[in-house]
């Protein structure tokens, strides 16, 4: 069956928009905002991975970690871009610049990791650089390292993303535990959770409608850039 290039691009873009498991829809989070207490966390501040090290068949990527104060998300949380799916978290984390240090993030070739876990992180001083092979990472969008670069924090320039690390990081203990919210806050948060669910449903509906309305624009753009 004949399909015009425009229709084909529309379908491909629609599939990417609706089926992507990484897309972050707008959500309402009044309960979380009420309960939030600023806390100390460890985050990744690496913007781009330019090299990797291969040691005993495993790839390791240098990334920068830092202490930060987690000030919490806004009431409405959204993605940085409707099709890139990476949220801008610059306003959430207050980075301690004097705490930035380098770690190596372990990954088996071909695997994909979503988020940062503490277990694969190795302090720079503990990594055997002398025995590892240093390999440059290409910068082209079609490069085979594209997915791996993004997984260690290589986000688009217009997004400033700090990715929190889950778990205890060797050499970077949390010294300021999170305070528990007051009882009255927990009581008020219960009905707000119902409001959040209803509000999130509305926001997701707006997201989908707005994304579908822009599909022709993306399709035409793709056709032009492909010429």
HUGIZI-V782150 format. One record per residue. RES is the residue in one letter. SS is DSSP state (h for helix, s for strand, l for the rest). PSI is psi as a letter, one per 30 degrees, with the letter a starting at -180 (NA if undefined). Layout:
RES_SS_PSI, RES_SS_PSI
This chain:
X_l_k, X_l_k, X_l_k, X_l_l, X_h_e, X_h_e, X_h_e, X_h_e, X_h_e, X_h_e, X_h_e, X_h_e, X_h_e, X_h_e, X_h_e, X_h_e, X_h_e, X_h_f, X_h_f, X_l_k, X_l_f, X_l_f, X_l_k, X_l_j, X_l_l, X_l_k, X_s_l, X_s_k, X_l_h, X_h_e, X_h_e, X_h_e, X_h_e, X_h_e, X_h_f, X_l_k, X_l_k, X_l_k, X_s_l, X_s_k, X_s_l, X_s_k, X_s_l, X_s_k, X_l_g, X_l_k, X_l_f, X_l_k, X_l_k, X_l_f, X_s_l, X_s_l, X_s_k, X_s_k, X_s_k, X_l_h, X_l_g, X_s_k, X_s_k, X_s_k, X_s_k, X_s_k, X_s_l, X_s_k, X_s_l, X_s_l, X_s_k, X_s_l, X_s_j, X_s_j, X_l_g, X_l_l, X_l_l, X_l_l, X_l_e, X_s_k, X_s_k, X_l_l, X_l_l, X_l_e, X_l_k, X_l_f, X_l_f, X_l_f, X_l_g, X_l_k, X_l_k, X_l_j, X_l_g, X_l_e, X_l_f, X_l_e, X_s_k, X_s_j, X_s_k, X_l_j, X_h_e, X_h_f, X_h_f, X_l_k, X_s_l, X_s_k, X_s_l, X_s_k, X_s_j, X_s_k, X_s_k, X_s_k, X_l_k, X_l_f, X_l_l, X_l_k, X_l_k, X_l_j, X_l_l, X_s_k, X_s_k, X_l_e, X_l_e, X_l_g, X_s_k, X_s_k, X_s_k, X_h_e, X_h_f, X_h_f, X_l_k, X_l_i, X_h_e, X_h_f, X_h_f, X_l_l, X_s_k, X_s_k, X_s_k, X_s_k, X_l_k, X_l_l, X_l_f, X_l_k, X_l_f, X_l_g, X_l_k, X_l_f, X_l_g, X_h_e, X_h_e, X_h_e, X_h_e, X_h_e, X_h_f, X_l_g, X_l_g, X_l_i, X_l_l, X_l_k, X_l_e, X_l_f, X_l_k, X_l_j, X_l_k, X_l_k, X_s_k, X_s_k, X_s_k, X_s_k, X_l_l, X_l_k, X_s_k, X_l_k, X_l_f, X_s_i, X_l_k, X_l_j, X_l_f, X_l_i, X_l_l, X_l_k, X_l_k, X_l_k, X_l_l, X_l_l, X_h_e, X_h_e, X_h_e, X_h_e, X_h_e, X_h_f, X_h_f, X_h_e, X_h_f, X_h_f, X_h_e, X_h_e, X_h_e, X_h_e, X_h_e, X_h_e, X_h_e, X_h_e, X_h_e, X_h_e, X_h_e, X_h_e, X_h_e, X_h_e, X_h_e, X_h_e, X_h_e, X_h_e, X_h_e, X_h_e, X_h_f, X_l_f, X_h_e, X_h_e, X_h_e, X_h_e, X_h_e, X_h_e, X_h_e, X_h_e, X_h_e, X_h_e, X_h_f, X_h_f, X_l_NA
